[in-house]
């Protein structure tokens, strides 16, 4: 089976800090912490590797910690395909409050990439296409890339007969759909922000009151582009639309250790199953099992436990 190419142009180190309690405005000492290679694409690629697949991760790196990131990717069985962006790799921080069972994410915005990075990434993408049969594009582009980059990737991949799975939002998603995207997996909040302006949904909100409106919009998009949609809703059931229409899959309730990377684990599980020839509902089931496994681990973007 050919490899899966996972693209994410927003790499990060992820520092996870666990506190017995956390008080804003006070000195807080963590009981446990860890540092991992992360970003949505790294999380997806790592879970694919853990599932026994071959993951190639296309990204940019830069700054004094590049070697550290490459060593971490090697340890996780991820093949990096990268160019020097001349921009340092950011660090994002997860704060876990054990007493309240909450996970809080502190996101460091990335520095823009150098002007030549866009062209080099395009060259690497074209080179990699011959080795893969599935392309996953995940996450937001760092500043400095062309707004047409992701749509151009989708057009080239579909012209080459590749399966394309997107976990993106906004203009990147809207501009990519006309080129034949196979599956889109945003969360409901991202879907609503992209396709239902004027409506706002939080990532952990049930939002059953807008279900009929969402189904209608999903049907319109499926009829227009033939693209299947899988909308995750945190701890609530997944809403999906494909052949033969709308369906809903339950999410098993667990006491999460760390929710960071759960959506990426779902994407990875789906990508592997679709890559192996499974139908969409089967792929979602596998994705949800991966998301559950991720939720039960401290490490983000893994199904192995840590």
N, C-alpha and C positions, 0 to 999 in steps of 0.2 A: 504494500500500500504506500502511495506517495506521501510525502510530508504535508503538514498543514502550515501555511505561512500566516503568522500572527503579526499584525502591524499595529503599533501604538507609538505615536510620536510625542510622548509626554512621560518619559521615564522618571522614576523616583526611588529613593531609599525610603523605606517605611519603618519608622521607629514606633514600637508598640510598648506602652507603659501601663502597668497594672497598679492600681491604688486600692487599698482597703476602703478608704473614703477619699473624697476630693472636695476641698473647700476653696472656692474662688477668693482671691485676695490673700491667701495664706501660703505658707511654705508647705508643700506636699511632697512626701517621700514615697517613691514607688516600691512595691514589694518585689516586682519582677519586671524585666524589660527585655526586648530583643530587637535586632535590626535585620531587615530583609531587603533583598531586591524586590521591587514592586512596580506599581503602575498597572493599569488594567491589562495591558498586553503581556507583561511578565506574568501576572497572575494566571491569565488564560493559558499561556504557553507552559507554565509549570504544571498545571493540572492535566493538560494534554499529555505531557511527559509521564506524569504519575499514572495515567490511564494506559500507558504502554504505547502511546503514539509518538511520532517524531515531530517536534515543534521547531520551526525556524522563526526567530523573532527579529523583525525588521524595525530598527529604531535609530535614534541618534544618541550619542554620548559626548561628553566633553568635561574638561576641567580636571583637577588633580585626583579625583576619586574614580576615574574611568576604569583603572585596573581592578579596583575593589569590586566594581559592578560586574566586570567580566568574569572575575573569579567566582562570584556568587552565582552567576548564570551557569557557569560550567558545573558547579556543584549540583545544580538542579536539573542537569541534563538538557539544557536549552542551548541550541545553536544560535549565537548572536550574528546578525547581519547588520552592520552599523557603519555610520560615517561620523567624523568629528564635526560637531556643530559649533565648537568654540564657545559653548555655554555650559556652565556648571550644572551637574545633576542636583536637583532639588531634594529636600528631605521633608516628608509629611509625617505627622505624628498622630497616633491613635491613643486616646486616654480611656482606659477601662476602669470604671468605678464599680468595684466588686459588691459593695454594700447595696447599691441601687440597681445593679445589673444593666448599666448603660454603657454605650460605646459612643465616644465623641471623636470626630475627625478634625484635625487642624491641617488645613491644606496650604502649602507654600506655593505661590504662583511661580511658574518657570520663567527663566530669562529667555528672550527671543533667540532663535537660532541665527547663525551667520547666513549671509545672503546666498552663498553657494550650496547650502545644505539641501534645498529643495531639489536641485538638479541631480545631486549625488544620490539622494534617496530614490528618485525616479529611476536612475540607472540600476541601482541595486534591486529594485522591485522587478524590473524587466528581466534581469538575470535570474532571479529566483523563481519566476513563473514556470519555467520549464521543469522544475523539480517538485512541484506541488499540484494537487488537484482541488484543494480547498483553500480559500483565502478568508481570513477573519480580520476585520478592521475594528478596532476597539478604542474608544476614548476620544478626547478632544485634542486637536492639533495644537502644538505650541505655536506662539506667535512667530511670524517669519516665513511660514509656508504659504503657498498660493491657496486661495479659497477653492480652487478647482482641483486640488491635489487628490482628494478622496474620490470625487466623481471620475477623474481621469483613471485612477487605479481600477475602479469598478468596470469602467468601459473596456480597459485593456484586458482585465481578467476574464470578463464574459466573452470578449472576442476570441480569447484563447480557450474557451470551453471550460472554465473553472467555476466551481461552486463559490458563491460569495455570501458571507454572513456578516452583518453589520451590528455593532453595538455602539452607535453614535446618535447624535441628535441634531436638531436645528438645521441650518443650511447645508451642512455636510450630508445629512440624511436626505433632505428634500432634493438636492441636486444630484444625488446618486441613484435615486429610484428609477428614473427613466432608462437606465442602462441595464436593467434586468436583475436587480438584487434578488437572491433566492430567499433569504430569511433575515428579518430585522428583530433584534432582541433589546429594546430599551426597557427601562422600567416605566410604569404608568405615568409617573410625574414627567418624565422626559417626553413621552409620547404626547401628552396633553399640551405641554409647552410648545411642541413643534407643530402639531396639527390641529389644535383646538384653542386658538388664541382667545384670551378673555376668561379662560377657565384655569384655575390653579389647584394642583393636587400635591400634597406632601408625600414623600417617599414611603412613609409608614402609615398612610391614611387608607382606610377601607374604600371609600368613595363609591359605594354601591349605587348611590343615587344618580351617578352619571353613566352607569353601565350601558343603558340602551343607546345613549348618544355615542359612546365609544365604539360599540358594535357597529353602528351605522357608519362611522368614519372609517373603521377597519375595512368594512365591506367596500366602501368607495375606493380605498387605496388598493385593495386586492383586485377589484375589477379593472382599475386603471393600469396597474403595473404587474399583476400576477405575483406579487411579493407576499410571502407569509409573514405574519407578525406574532411575536411572543412577548407579552407584556407581564413582567414580574411586578409584584405588589408587596414586597417585603414579606411579612408573615401571612399574608392573605393569598387566596387562590390565584393561579396564573390565568390570564385571559389570552386566548390564542385565536388566530384566524388564518385558515389555509383551506386546502381541499379536504372536506366538503363544506367549509364554512366556519362559524364560530364554535369554539368549545372551551371548556373550563376544566382545569386540573387542580385538585386540592394540594395544599402545602402542609406537610407534617409539622406540627408545633413542637419545638424543642427549646430548651433553655440554652440560649446562645452564649458561647464564651467570647466570641469576637465576630461581628457581622461584616467586617471589612473583607472584601473579596468574594462574598457569597454570590453576587451577580456574575462576577467573572468566572467562578466555578460552574455556574449554570451554563454560561456561554461555552465553556470548554467541553462540558459533558455533551451538550447538544451538538457541537461541532464534530466531536469524535464519532457520535452515533450516526449523524448524517453522512459523514465521511465513509462510514462502513456500510451505508445503504439502508439504514433504518428510516421508517416514515417519521413524520414530524412529531406525532404524539409520543412515540417511543423515545425519540430524541429528547423531548421535554422531560419525560420521566427520568431519563438518565441525568439530565442537567439538574433536576431538582434533588436527586440523590447526592450529586456532587455538592450542590449548595448547602444541603444539610450537613454533610461531612465537614465542609469548610466552617460552618457556624460553630461546630463543636471543637474547634481547634483555636489556639491562641494565635498561631501564625496566619497571616492573611494569604489567600490564594493557594490553598493546599487541601488535599483530601486525606492526607496520611496521618494527621495528628501531630502536635508538637507542644 
